[in-house]
Amino acid sequence: MSETEVMPVDTSTRTIPTVGYAAYAASEDLAPFKFDRREPLAHDVLIEILYCGVCHSDLHCIRNDWGISMFPLVPGHEIVGRVTRTGDHVTKFKAGDTVGVGVFVDSCRECESCKEGLEQYCEKGAVLTYSAFEKDGKTVTYGGYSRQIVCDEKYVLRISDGLPLEKVAPLLCAGITTWSPLRHWKVKAGDKVAVIGLGGLGHMAVKFAVSFGADVTVLSTSASKEKDALRLGAHHFALTNDEEQVKSLTNQFNFILDTVAGTHDYNFYLNMLKRDGTMVGVGLPNEPAHVPAFTLALQRRNMAGSIIGGIAETQEMLDYCAAHQITADVEVINISDINKAFERMEKSDVKYRFVIDLASL
């Protein structure tokens, strides 16, 4: 090598010290945590995190309800921030861009699902934003309850500066989780749609379904939710522990979106579907569903599940929200209040999504 030649810098072994909040063991409170992010590789962007939504999945993972958690665990997959640095080969983003990172940060890129833009269903398993192994099988991912994150540009979303960023953060999970099934099952103007539960997911489902022109009913066990359901745009509200109201709902709906994360009776709601109607679960309860074949067969009803969306679909949703001024209803908190926020979330004491202001870290 001549004196004028420069040895390329090897960033593969360099790291960026950062801080966040982590659970050090299952069911423990979150506490401050120091860890390292990788230096941006050729196609990576380094993002300063501004806001991160608090999803019920975060609580499931902290408790290891699904048996897949790795500790210490830094939650958070509803991330909005600004690009501070890019790798040499990045073409989609530049420093200063407002961006988002959702539930996954990589996938195999080779399977049928990935090639079709459905990376969330990657046949080898998408790399989740936290508590998962990177594709090297060694490095564990840490989420958005932290100061910064590094992500391949292919899995980063562009965010409009025309919306309040704290209200955009929940769109990266709560938004796309409800948008994807509504779009996949082609909910349209005139369809009779029911949304079970009016929480973080449910309130976004109402906003989207109403914007598509559907006739929307909120189903809830809490009479106190009626006023908010109508404020959010729902056309009807039904109290599901009122026997008379329930009777009138039999065979009524083309589509039901079930957002409830706790154990509940699916058959109770399936009977509200019209012939050929579909109910889609997005709440992911821990207990398995028990559905007799006759509940489905006698009216040719369909029961399905759905998770988030792929990168292209998530970008489509974000662009739609920017064009139609749709955001989440949020309560912004300091990160030091996260454990109290979890307690309140379990009591449904939030309208409708906690969002962490990472300037408080």
Phi and psi in degrees as a GROMACS rama.xvg file:
@    title "Ramachandran Plot"
@    xaxis  label "Phi"
@    yaxis  label "Psi"
@TYPE xy
-77.0451  169.414  SER-2
-66.6864  -23.0885  GLU-3
-89.7087  -11.0408  THR-4
-83.3444  145.663  GLU-5
-113.784  129.153  VAL-6
-67.7835  128.906  MET-7
-57.2734  141.988  PRO-8
-78.7201  128.47  VAL-9
-89.5672  104.947  ASP-10
-90.0387  -3.63258  THR-11
-66.8855  -23.4063  SER-12
-108.086  -0.350935  THR-13
-90.3765  152.646  ARG-14
-135.879  164.36  THR-15
-116.642  113.076  ILE-16
-63.2946  136.144  PRO-17
-145.937  175.673  THR-18
-133.882  155.344  VAL-19
-161.907  -164.613  GLY-20
-119.989  135.268  TYR-21
-137.209  153.989  ALA-22
-91.3525  126.461  ALA-23
-86.0273  -16.2667  TYR-24
-158.397  164.089  ALA-25
-56.7684  132.745  ALA-26
69.6462  6.86281  SER-27
-81.1619  153.588  GLU-28
-62.7938  153  ASP-29
-74.0554  146.334  LEU-30
-145.269  160.832  ALA-31
-55.1287  145.655  PRO-32
-148.523  129.992  PHE-33
-102.885  135.008  LYS-34
-156.08  179.976  PHE-35
-117.144  138.692  ASP-36
-98.9839  155.285  ARG-37
-74.2152  152.162  ARG-38
-63.5921  144.163  GLU-39
-57.905  126.7  PRO-40
-83.5358  -172.192  LEU-41
-55.5487  -37.5722  ALA-42
-109.717  15.8377  HIS-43
-93.5401  155.514  ASP-44
-122.189  141.036  VAL-45
-97.0717  125.985  LEU-46
-119.992  126.466  ILE-47
-80.7781  118.579  GLU-48
-79.8587  127.655  ILE-49
-97.8359  -45.381  LEU-50
-140.846  148.616  TYR-51
-141.775  126.261  CYS-52
-72.8573  156.957  GLY-53
-108.919  110.148  VAL-54
-100.149  150.884  CYS-55
-61.9109  -26.4646  HIS-56
-62.2793  -31.6968  SER-57
-58.7482  -43.3235  ASP-58
-67.7298  -41.7038  LEU-59
-55.5724  -44.499  HIS-60
-70.6002  -39.2848  CYS-61
-60.4383  -35.3421  ILE-62
-85.0724  -7.42352  ARG-63
58.1944  39.8529  ASN-64
-61.8956  -30.2722  ASP-65
-99.99  2.14653  TRP-66
70.7226  21.1199  GLY-67
-122.51  2.79907  ILE-68
-75.5722  145.504  SER-69
-122.951  133.016  MET-70
-114.855  149.005  PHE-71
-65.4444  146.434  PRO-72
-121.513  119.206  LEU-73
-100.272  107.744  VAL-74
-76.6191  -177.309  PRO-75
112.204  111.448  GLY-76
-137.767  26.03  HIS-77
-123.412  77.2954  GLU-78
-109.133  129.018  ILE-79
-126.793  134.591  VAL-80
-162.263  -167.678  GLY-81
-123.019  140.061  ARG-82
-69.1221  128.462  VAL-83
-108.342  -23.1226  THR-84
-158.398  151.357  ARG-85
-130.306  155.017  THR-86
-71.3478  166.13  GLY-87
-62.9546  -27.3338  ASP-88
-106.732  11.79  HIS-89
-71.5788  131.631  VAL-90
-119.151  -19.3972  THR-91
-85.645  -25.7531  LYS-92
-136.438  159.265  PHE-93
-138.466  165.478  LYS-94
-56.3326  134.762  ALA-95
99.8385  -16.4195  GLY-96
-67.2551  144.025  ASP-97
-90.8823  127.102  THR-98
-139.725  169.669  VAL-99
-135.469  155.524  GLY-100
-131.163  132.395  VAL-101
-103.801  -138.736  GLY-102
-76.971  -22.5808  VAL-103
-134.503  155.542  PHE-104
-122.72  2.81216  VAL-105
-172.302  168.374  ASP-106
-159.3  178.503  SER-107
-70.4819  -26.9674  CYS-108
71.4711  1.14545  ARG-109
-119.102  -23.5223  GLU-110
-75.776  171.473  CYS-111
-59.2362  -41.9282  GLU-112
-63.9218  -45.9758  SER-113
-62.139  -42.0235  CYS-114
-65.8639  -24.8147  LYS-115
-92.1272  6.21227  GLU-116
78.423  21.3979  GLY-117
-113.747  55.1921  LEU-118
-59.8451  -23.9363  GLU-119
-64.1574  -20.9426  GLN-120
-107.066  24.704  TYR-121
-46.4444  127.501  CYS-122
-69.2074  -18.4674  GLU-123
-99.2017  -1.1988  LYS-124
95.011  114.524  GLY-125
-63.3756  148.758  ALA-126
-82.0405  109.958  VAL-127
-69.2019  154.899  LEU-128
-65.4457  -26.0303  THR-129
-144.556  156.243  TYR-130
57.0236  44.3373  SER-131
-144.23  160.589  ALA-132
-85.9081  136.313  PHE-133
-63.0896  174.66  GLU-134
-65.8105  -14.709  LYS-135
-75.2077  -8.87882  ASP-136
75.9877  5.49088  GLY-137
-124.862  -43.9861  LYS-138
-80.7174  128.99  THR-139
-93.3309  137.972  VAL-140
-81.8814  146.111  THR-141
-122.226  141.884  TYR-142
-91.1618  -157.48  GLY-143
-88.2153  -0.775457  GLY-144
-78.1616  59.2591  TYR-145
-157.745  173.559  SER-146
-79.463  -32.4636  ARG-147
-153.894  164.267  GLN-148
-146.384  150.067  ILE-149
-115.617  131.119  VAL-150
-147.565  144.06  CYS-151
-60.2556  136.459  ASP-152
-57.992  -26.3095  GLU-153
-63.746  -23.2878  LYS-154
-112.16  19.5305  TYR-155
-108.351  140.89  VAL-156
-107.48  147.464  LEU-157
-88.0045  132.504  ARG-158
-114.459  135.042  ILE-159
-74.0163  136.897  SER-160
-80.5766  0.233749  ASP-161
-82.2656  -3.68217  GLY-162
-119.343  153.018  LEU-163
-62.7536  120.262  PRO-164
-63.2292  -32.4781  LEU-165
-65.0939  -27.5482  GLU-166
-88.2452  -11.5467  LYS-167
-84.2147  -33.3832  VAL-168
-48.6239  -47.5309  ALA-169
-65.4428  -14.925  PRO-170
-63.7263  -24.2762  LEU-171
-69.3445  -14.2583  LEU-172
-134.483  -64.1694  CYS-173
-57.5291  -38.65  ALA-174
-67.547  -55.8535  GLY-175
-70.5383  -27.5989  ILE-176
-65.2296  -31.0543  THR-177
-93.7273  -34.8435  THR-178
-60.9059  -45.6984  TRP-179
-59.1261  -50.9361  SER-180
-67.8528  -34.7535  PRO-181
-61.6611  -38.6567  LEU-182
-75.907  -43.589  ARG-183
-61.8811  -40.7966  HIS-184
-91.2097  13.4294  TRP-185
54.6885  46.509  LYS-186
-63.2036  132.481  VAL-187
-140.326  176.736  LYS-188
-57.2669  133.631  ALA-189
93.2405  -19.0673  GLY-190
-65.1521  144.203  ASP-191
-94.2903  113.791  LYS-192
-118.792  136.381  VAL-193
-116.225  142.094  ALA-194
-117.133  120.39  VAL-195
-90.4844  117.08  ILE-196
92.4956  135.801  GLY-197
-122.244  70.7694  LEU-198
-117.961  -146.777  GLY-199
-58.3827  -44.8427  GLY-200
-75.5776  -47.8253  LEU-201
-59.1597  -39.9096  GLY-202
-68.9247  -30.4515  HIS-203
-72.7794  -37.7567  MET-204
-59.8025  -41.9561  ALA-205
-60.659  -48.3467  VAL-206
-60.6217  -44.1863  LYS-207
-67.572  -49.8045  PHE-208
-60.5089  -40.3699  ALA-209
-63.481  -41.9086  VAL-210
-66.1337  -23.9426  SER-211
-82.3585  -6.58464  PHE-212
93.4366  9.5211  GLY-213
-74.8004  157.644  ALA-214
-89.6953  111.564  ASP-215
-110.449  130.87  VAL-216
-119.182  132.479  THR-217
-94.8442  129.659  VAL-218
-106.354  124.193  LEU-219
-150.731  155.642  SER-220
-92.7338  -1.53159  THR-221
-112.722  111.814  SER-222
-60.3523  -27.333  ALA-223
-66.4742  -14.6206  SER-224
-82.5458  -12.329  LYS-225
-59.982  -47.1679  GLU-226
-58.9703  -43.9682  LYS-227
-69.4549  -38.0731  ASP-228
-57.5405  -44.5722  ALA-229
-70.7551  -36.4056  LEU-230
-61.4867  -36.9448  ARG-231
-75.52  -9.43932  LEU-232
117.62  -7.66095  GLY-233
-59.6252  145.267  ALA-234
-87.8901  -25.0255  HIS-235
-143.542  159.521  HIS-236
-138.683  134.712  PHE-237
-128.811  131.225  ALA-238
-88.7046  112.991  LEU-239
-80.5878  -3.94309  THR-240
-101.428  15.0413  ASN-241
-104.843  111.231  ASP-242
-58.6759  -40.2524  GLU-243
-67.1805  -41.1339  GLU-244
-65.3727  -37.9774  GLN-245
-65.1297  -40.9189  VAL-246
-57.6892  -38.7595  LYS-247
-72.7665  -9.70697  SER-248
-96.1525  -4.52688  LEU-249
-61.1936  131.309  THR-250
58.5762  39.7044  ASN-251
-103.805  -29.5501  GLN-252
-111.86  142.605  PHE-253
-76.2408  -32.2795  ASN-254
-150.358  134.985  PHE-255
-125.189  128.718  ILE-256
-105.835  116.909  LEU-257
-98.8364  109.074  ASP-258
-101.836  5.36852  THR-259
-77.1578  129.161  VAL-260
-91.3983  -15.6623  ALA-261
-89.8125  164.535  GLY-262
-63.3734  132.904  THR-263
-156.213  168.105  HIS-264
-86.7151  106.886  ASP-265
-64.9188  -35.4288  TYR-266
-62.2932  -34.0307  ASN-267
-54.2302  -40.9556  PHE-268
-89.5623  -33.0853  TYR-269
-58.1532  -33.8067  LEU-270
-68.0698  -9.46818  ASN-271
-86.9937  -7.79243  MET-272
-78.7684  142.379  LEU-273
-69.7233  172.048  LYS-274
-57.8432  134.948  ARG-275
69.0308  11.0708  ASP-276
-74.6291  162.599  GLY-277
-129.139  134.813  THR-278
-114.87  128.936  MET-279
-118.013  127.408  VAL-280
-94.3242  129.474  GLY-281
-125.455  -1.16244  VAL-282
-83.6101  -20.6106  GLY-283
56.5377  62.2204  LEU-284
-64.0831  157.984  PRO-285
-72.049  -33.576  ASN-286
-86.2033  143.904  GLU-287
-69.7161  154.309  PRO-288
-83.7428  146.193  ALA-289
-117.893  108.767  HIS-290
-127.483  109.562  VAL-291
-61.2915  144.013  PRO-292
-58.5293  -35.7391  ALA-293
-62.9764  -31.2153  PHE-294
-58.7954  -36.9015  THR-295
-86.8877  -45.5611  LEU-296
-67.5892  -38.3191  ALA-297
-67.9958  -21.5338  LEU-298
-124.168  17.5443  GLN-299
49.1096  43.2137  ARG-300
-79.7544  159.002  ARG-301
-121.408  139.551  ASN-302
-125.221  129.993  MET-303
-142.135  171.206  ALA-304
-128.701  160.597  GLY-305
-153.578  151.168  SER-306
-114.428  -129.015  ILE-307
-86.7508  -156.562  ILE-308
-122.184  169.793  GLY-309
-75.767  178.77  GLY-310
-62.7984  -46.8347  ILE-311
-63.2625  -42.6489  ALA-312
-67.0899  -38.0902  GLU-313
-65.2021  -39.96  THR-314
-64.6243  -39.9072  GLN-315
-57.9269  -44.6853  GLU-316
-63.0439  -45.0591  MET-317
-62.0277  -40.4303  LEU-318
-67.0371  -38.8191  ASP-319
-62.7472  -44.4554  TYR-320
-62.4281  -39.4702  CYS-321
-64.8124  -40.3129  ALA-322
-71.5011  -29.9908  ALA-323
-109.552  7.51911  HIS-324
56.6326  47.1666  GLN-325
-105.548  125.411  ILE-326
-140.386  174.197  THR-327
-83.9498  153.788  ALA-328
-86.5356  123.76  ASP-329
-132.428  160.904  VAL-330
-123.506  115.711  GLU-331
-82.681  133.69  VAL-332
-128.727  160.075  ILE-333
-80.1169  150.852  ASN-334
-65.2067  -26.1809  ILE-335
-66.1165  -15.337  SER-336
-98.6304  11.7543  ASP-337
-63.5499  -38.4344  ILE-338
-67.9528  -36.196  ASN-339
-66.3205  -36.4148  LYS-340
-63.7969  -39.6214  ALA-341
-61.8126  -42.0453  PHE-342
-60.9327  -43.4678  GLU-343
-68.3935  -37.2017  ARG-344
-61.0019  -39.0449  MET-345
-64.2619  -25.3888  GLU-346
-95.318  9.12293  LYS-347
58.9661  31.3772  SER-348
-96.8735  59.3691  ASP-349
-157.559  140.472  VAL-350
-126.534  99.8171  LYS-351
-125.914  2.04284  TYR-352
-148.021  128.034  ARG-353
-74.5157  140.583  PHE-354
-132.808  128.502  VAL-355
-85.0375  128.954  ILE-356
-86.3273  108.446  ASP-357
-74.7476  -6.14879  LEU-358
-65.382  -17.7182  ALA-359
-82.4484  -4.81448  SER-360
